[in-house]
Amino acid sequence: MTISIEPSLGDSASSTGARPAGATANHSDSDALLGNYKRAPGRFARGEGVYLIDEKGQRYLDFVSGIAVNALGYSDAGLQRALHAAADGLVHVSNLYATSPGEQLAATLVEKSFADKIFFCNSGGEANEGAFKFARRWARAQGDAKHEIFALRGAFHGRLFGTLAATDRPSYRMPFRPLAPGIGIVERDIEDLSVALNEETAAAVILEPVQGEGGVRVLDAGFVREVRALTKERNVALIFDEIQCGLGRTGTLFAYEQFDVTPDILTLAKPIAGGLPMGAVLMTEAIASTIKPGDHGTTFGGGPFLASVANYVLSRVSDPALLESVRENGAWFGRQLQEIARRTGRIRAVRGIGYMWGIDVMGTASHVVNEAMSAGLLTCTAGEYTVRLLPPLVATRDELVLGLGILEEIL
Ligand SMILES: Cc1ncc(COP(=O)(O)O)c(C=O)c1O
C-alpha cells in the first residue's frame, strides 16, 4: 500500500509555518500586503501643515486629508502635544472599568449635540453597525416585527456585512453575497421612502446628509426634513451617518445643523481622534434607554489614550473661528470651482459644501486624480466620474488658491 501525503497549505516552509531565512528574497516588502487597495506610486514619509512629503522629499498639497481624517493637517503642534500627553497616561483599560477621558469626551459630545448618550468604537463601519443594533433594539421594543433598515441610493455606510448591505455599490456588494438581511436601499425620493416604510416592520432609515463616496451629494434640505417628518410619523429611527461630513467638514460641527433637523442616532469616526482609529454613536435617551448591559460591546472602544486625543481634536474642530473659516473659504472655493468649470469646459458639475467638494469631470476621475498627483496635488475619486476635494479644515485661502491653480492647469 502506498500512502501519499499531500502537502497542506502550511507545509511549504517548515513545521512551524515560518519561511526559512532568505526565502523572501524575491519579494519586495509591499508584496506582503494584501492586494485589496489600489495604491498610488511612491511612499509618504512625513507631513507638514497641508503638505504630505514622500521618501524622496517631494511635497504634495493634500486635498484628500486621509479621506477626511486629517482635519488638522500634519504635524499640528497642539495635536502632537495631545498625543504625547496621552502616551504618558493609560493606553488601554477594559470597558469593565471607567476612565475619565472617555467620560469627558462623551459629556462634551452630549453638550454640543442633540444626543443624550454616546457609545465609542473603533471605525466608521463599526459605528454604523452599532447604530443598526441600537436602532433595532429600540424598534423591537416598539413591536416585535420592526427590524427593517433602509439606506438611500448612492449611500456608503461601510464594508462590514450589515453596512455593506446599506452601501449602494454593486461592485462592493456582489462578491460577498449574501449580505445581512433586513437592510435595503431606496431612492432619494420621499414617495419611494413612504412606500418602503411600513410602520409594523421598519426600524430605521440611515442617510448621509452629504453623501461622500456616492459623488459628494448634499441632500436637499427639504427632502431631509420630509424624511424626518415621515420617520416620526411611522415611528422609525432616523440615523445620520456623519462619518465623513461631520465634525466641522461642512462648516458647522455637525452637518445636521445646516438641515435644521435632528436625528435619533448619529455616527462619527474619521477625524475624531486625529488619525487614531475611533468611532462614536450618538443617540437620544429614547434609544439609549432600551440598551442593557451586554447588548453590545467592543474591546478597545473609548479607551483612555484615544479619548484623550479626541478631547483635544473636538476642542479644535468645534472652535467657532475654524468653523467660520470653513464656511467662508468653502463657499468661496465652490465659486472658484464653478469659475474653473466655465473657463476650462472640462467640468460637468460642481457639488459640495464647506471643505467637501466633488467635480464631475470629462473622462474618468482616476485619470484627473493621477494627473493632479503628478502635478503635486492629492485628490481622490468618489465614483467613476467625480473627483473629490477634501482639504484639511486648517487649509488657508492661499493654500486653496494653490490647489485650485494646479487643478485648473491639469484640467
Ligand atoms: C459616510 C461613511 N460612512 C462609513 C464609512 C466607513 O468608515 P470606516 O472606513 O472607518 O469603516 C465611511 C468611510 O469612508 C464613510 O465615508
The ligand as an SDF file (V2000), in Angstrom:
LIG
                    3D

 16 16  0  0  0  0  0  0  0  0999 V2000
  -20.1040   58.1400    5.2110 C   0  0  0  0  0  0  0  0  0  0  0  0
  -19.2290   56.9930    5.6090 C   0  0  0  0  0  0  0  0  0  0  0  0
  -19.7210   56.0380    6.4010 N   0  0  0  0  0  0  0  0  0  0  0  0
  -18.9770   54.9940    6.7900 C   0  0  0  0  0  0  0  0  0  0  0  0
  -17.6700   54.8640    6.3850 C   0  0  0  0  0  0  0  0  0  0  0  0
  -16.8560   53.6770    6.8420 C   0  0  0  0  0  0  0  0  0  0  0  0
  -15.8800   54.0940    7.7130 O   0  0  0  0  0  0  0  0  0  0  0  0
  -14.6190   53.1460    8.0380 P   0  0  0  0  0  0  0  0  0  0  0  0
  -13.8040   53.0550    6.7960 O   0  0  0  0  0  0  0  0  0  0  0  0
  -13.9160   53.8370    9.1730 O   0  0  0  0  0  0  0  0  0  0  0  0
  -15.1840   51.8130    8.4410 O   0  0  0  0  0  0  0  0  0  0  0  0
  -17.1130   55.8330    5.5560 C   0  0  0  0  0  0  0  0  0  0  0  0
  -15.7250   55.7010    5.0690 C   0  0  0  0  0  0  0  0  0  0  0  0
  -15.3570   56.2240    4.0390 O   0  0  0  0  0  0  0  0  0  0  0  0
  -17.9190   56.9240    5.1510 C   0  0  0  0  0  0  0  0  0  0  0  0
  -17.4290   57.8790    4.3510 O   0  0  0  0  0  0  0  0  0  0  0  0
  1  2  1  0
  2  3  1  0
  2 15  2  0
  3  4  2  0
  4  5  1  0
  5  6  1  0
  5 12  2  0
  6  7  1  0
  7  8  1  0
  8  9  2  0
  8 10  1  0
  8 11  1  0
 12 13  1  0
 12 15  1  0
 13 14  2  0
 15 16  1  0
M  END
$$$$
